[in-house]
Amino acid sequence: MRIGCGFDVHAFGPGDFLVLGGVRIAHTRGVVAHSDGDVVLHALCDALLGAAALGDIGEHFSDRDPRWRGADSRTFVERVMAMLGERGLRVVNADLTVLGGEPRVAPHREAMRRQIAQLLAVAPASVNVKATTTEGLGFLGRAEGIAAQAVVLLAEG
């Protein structure tokens, strides 16, 4: 068994939607990012890569590489899952937390769980998505951006 954790953050910027957990969510702002800025899937990739001792998302999908400009972060997860498969690793479960006051995650939680479960080739019951605020503290509390953290468990075979 291998455990990994990941974290990602993006500042809010111009736009009218965010992508969280592979789900497009209407919002009054977008995020400043090289790819689609999906903090949930970016944190998930880092957790998966960490558990497999394969570095981090920036190593594999650099924001300096024009191939990834505007990229759908689901592609990142698919590529990371292929790397895990090559090493005989599979996902047991994933626990993801969105940090920030907006947008509200609850209305999108099940869609996010289903999307992430599909990407990880596990049942939705093996994926947990939750959200928390920072009680008005820091850049997240001031609604300057959004963050996510992920923890995953991998098994061999």
Sequence and secondary structure as in RCSB ss.txt:
>XXXX:A:sequence
MRIGCGFDVHAFGPGDFLVLGGVRIAHTRGVVAHSDGDVVLHALCDALLGAAALGDIGEHFSDRDPRWRGADSRT
FVERVMAMLGERGLRVVNADLTVLGGEPRVAPHREAMRRQIAQLLAVAPASVNVKATTTEGLGFLGRAEGIAAQA
VVLLAEG
>XXXX:A:secstr
 EEEEEEEEEEEES SEEEETTEEEE S EE  SS   HHHHHHHHHHHHHTT   HHHHS TT GGGTT  HHH
HHHHHHHHHHHTTEEEEEEEEEEESSSS SGGGHHHHHHHHHHHHTS GGGEEEEEE  TT HHHHTTSEEEEEE
EEEEEE 
